[in-house]
Amino acid sequence: MNIKPPSAAIMETYKLLTTLLVCFVFSGSLVSSYPTGAPTGACTSLNPDSHGPSTAKDPSPYKLSFSSSTYKPGDVIKGILRNITDNFQANFVGFSE
């Protein structure tokens, strides 16, 4: 009996379906949420210090500056985030234009 192996397209489809199935099965066990929002004790204020002691010991390696020190409705202000150290690992890659 001569059995033909499945085509490459079918194998790719099987791989994709298997990956999606694994992600779906494990997503429920890895994520916890609160249907009514965060517990009341989670954030007592909008101050970052309310979450306990800061782990940062050194000053920030970045400086945030703006193109204007005043603002009127409709103005466009450019924000500039600069690395102020010689540390090559301090490059900020959080967002882009």
N, C-alpha and C positions, 0 to 999 in steps of 0.2 A: 504494500500500500504506500503510495507516494503522497505525503502531506506537505502542502506548501506553507512556508512560514508567513506570518502576517506581514502586511506591507509596512513601510516606515511611517506612513500617515496614521495607520491604525495604532501602531506602537506609541506614537507621540500622543494620540488621543488617550490611550490607556494611562500613560504617565501623568498627563494633565488631570484626568479624573481621579487617579489615585492620590495625587498631591492635594487636590481640593478636598477629597474625602478625609484625608489625614488632618488637614487644617481645620475642617469643620468639626471633627470629633474632638480634637484637643482644644479648640478655642473656648469651649464651655468650661473646661476645667482650669484654664489659666487666667480667666478674667472674672473678677468679682465686681459687682456694682450694687448700688443701693437704689431701689426703684423710686424712693422719695427724695433722692439727693444725698449729699454728704451728711454724716452725723453732726448734730449741733455742736459738739465739742471739737470738730475738725479744725475750724478756723475761728478763733475768738476775735480777730481783727484782721484788717488788710495789711498789717505790719508784718514783714517777714520774721521779725524777732519773736513773734508769738508762737513759733513752731519749735522753740528750744534754742540752744546755743548755736551760733553760726559755726560752720566747719571751716570757713575761710580764715586763714591766719595771715596771709599776705595781702597787700593792697591789690586792687584790680589791675591787670595788665592792659586794660583798655581805657580809652578816654572817649566820652560821648560829647560831641559839640554840635551846635546848630547854626544854621546860616543867619539866624536873626534872634535877637533876645526879646522881641515883642511880637505879638500876634494879633491880627484883626481877622474877623470872619472873611473867608475867601482867600487869605494869604496861603502861599505854599512855602513851607519851611523844610529845608533839607537837613537831615540828620546824618552826622558822620561819626562812624565808630572806628577808632584807630588803635592799633597795637602800639603801646608806648614803652615797650621793653625790647630788649635784644633777643628775647626768647623766641626762637622760631616756632616752638610748639604752641604759642599763644595766638596763632592766627585764628580769627573768628570765621566760622563757616556756617553760621546759623540761618542766614537768609541772603537773598540776592534781589536786585532790582527786577 
